[in-house]
């Protein structure tokens, strides 16, 4: 009989560990999502990949539109 309660106890511990790991994973995902959020607002029509880049000294100045 004691074998059954040991198995039940181990199952419960395994389930608690799985739930704890899920919560940690969700917290990490949320932290990454918040860190990935843009810090500066983008101008309309501005390419997000090029936003904030400054041309180097050997590049011609950007063409003004």
N, C-alpha and C positions, 0 to 999 in steps of 0.2 A: 504493500500500500504506500509505503514512503516514496517509492519510485515515481508514482503518479504525481504526488504533490511537488516533488523535485522538478519534474518535467514542466509542470504548470508554472512553478516559480521561474524557471529558466525562460519559458515562453514569455512570461510577463516582463522579465528583465530585457529580453531581446526586443520586445515591442516598445518598451519605454526608450531604449537606446535608438530605435528607428525613428520614433517620434521626435526625440531630441535632435537627431541629425537633420531631420526635415525642417525643423524650426531654425536651426543654424543656417541651413542652406537658403531658406527663404530670407533670412535677415541679411545674408551676404548678397543675395540677388538685389534686394532693395537698396542696400548701400551702394552697389555698383550702378544701379539705375539712377540714384540721386547724384552720384559723382559724375555720371555721364551727361547730366542735364546741362544745357548750355549756360554759361555764366553771363554772357553778354547778349543782349538782343541783336538780332540780325536785321539789316536794312532790307526793305523789299527789293527784289531783283538782284541781290548780292549772292554770289555762289558760296555756299557754306564751306566748301573745301578750301576756298581761297581767302576767306574772311580773316582779317588780322595779319596777313602775310605782308612783309615789307620787302621790296626789291633790294637785292644786294648792290654793292658799289659798282660792279661791272655790268649791270643791266641798265638798259635805257629807261628813262622815266615812263610811267604808264601814260597811255594816250588819254587825254581828257575828252569826254563826250559832250 
